Amino acid sequence: MMKNQAAARPFQVRPFEQFRAGFPALRRQTYLSICDKMILHDRVRRGVEDFLDHLALASANRVDHEVKVVGARQKFARLMNAEASTIAAVRNVSDGINAVAWAMPMTEGDNVVVCADAEHPNNVYPWLRLKRRGNEVRIVPPRPDGAPHVEAMIEAVDGRTRIVSCASVTFAPGHRTDIARLGEACRARGVFLLVDGVQSAGILAHDFAAEPIDGFATSTSKGLLGLYGFGFLYVSPKWIDRLEPAYLSRPAVHMRCDDHSTMGGHDYELQPDSRRFELGSYNLAGAYAADVSLGLLLDLGTRAIEERVLPLARALNEGLAALGLASAVPSEGPSQSHIVTFGALDAGGHGFSSDPMIAPISERLMDAGIAHTIRRGQLRFAFHAYNNEDDVERVVRCVGEAIKRL
Ligand SMILES: Cc1ncc(COP(=O)(O)O)c(C=O)c1O
């Protein structure tokens, strides 16, 4: 098995502090909202500006631009320890999930398993849509703490199950899923495990050569630190020949040349690899951004990033616990992630909560320039490689002050 060099780099503080210095947003605020959206590093912004300059001056052609798509694909593959040919450049998570949903050979009565109440809506609606095709959607209830119920999902799998879909880390409360356990069970039954990886990609270490993942959909708009509207779909080579994309255009057709306007015969052949899921013109601004941001993440290494963020999340959990606030995600063990949430789950929704503690604390955090979010009624913080111990201290101090005023 290939060793994941990108993941393996050991953690050292200095490169992380240098990385932090590249984000203008961090000069004005403490940013704990990567679970919502990215912030741009100066070098990523310059990458996008290069693209705009080329457009303004008509100084590059399509093939020059697409070098960045190739670069971004290769870098994402290195980050995840996969071959570049297993990666398709797509628009976002929804694009990747829908592509797999409609490419999987399924007949009436076949089913998919999903723990809908633990998932982002974009990993639920694509499955509900399959009911039109006569497929069953097996919705498994989550664990009492709101995490995907891996054991119940495995129990729901039967001889007609074709796909199990699950987030690597849920958007709220933010538990990390035991993908190894779920994936091994899927493999043993010949079922495709599709992972919505947007909350973990770029922040927690992945290794597709070792993890039992068949498909992984992400966008670059969060931890991969790129733009909206550009993302990746990984599909294991073990499955690729069985998957027939629902949509087709030139990039997905195998013609042994990259010229987009060349038309081969009408008896076309699909790309032999994951490029069969690519459609039409690329989001080139997104590719320019990702080519730079993925390079920055590779320099740090995802293992080192994980080793950086998990202790920060633990320290925040402990600081909040000392103030009497119980965290929804444990600060130790396999469910721990870089996300910290507290407050009653589902006591509200996107940006609001009926939990009497949440609104005043959130207001105080906003006044102090601490970026955070409220999801499913819980207050939510998330760490990335640019965060440090000072950020944790600021949040704990600010929450402590808000509690004193209650
Ligand atoms: C777990 C998860 N999946 C999907 C999405 C968004 O999906 P898309 O990239 O299709 O907009 C989010 C955004 O918050 C998310 O947290």
The ligand as a Gaussian input file, in Angstrom:
#p B3LYP/6-31G(d) Opt

LIG

0 1
 C      -21.756000      18.091000       5.452000
 C      -22.078000      19.052000       4.342000
 N      -22.395000      18.583000       3.121000
 C      -22.661000      19.416000       2.090000
 C      -22.609000      20.775000       2.245000
 C      -22.853000      21.702000       1.095000
 O      -23.007000      21.040000      -0.102000
 P      -22.645000      21.730000      -1.503000
 O      -21.155000      21.724000      -1.633000
 O      -23.310000      20.888000      -2.497000
 O      -23.178000      23.122000      -1.451000
 C      -22.303000      21.319000       3.504000
 C      -22.286000      22.782000       3.699000
 O      -22.387000      23.294000       4.778000
 C      -22.012000      20.432000       4.563000
 O      -21.683000      20.890000       5.767000

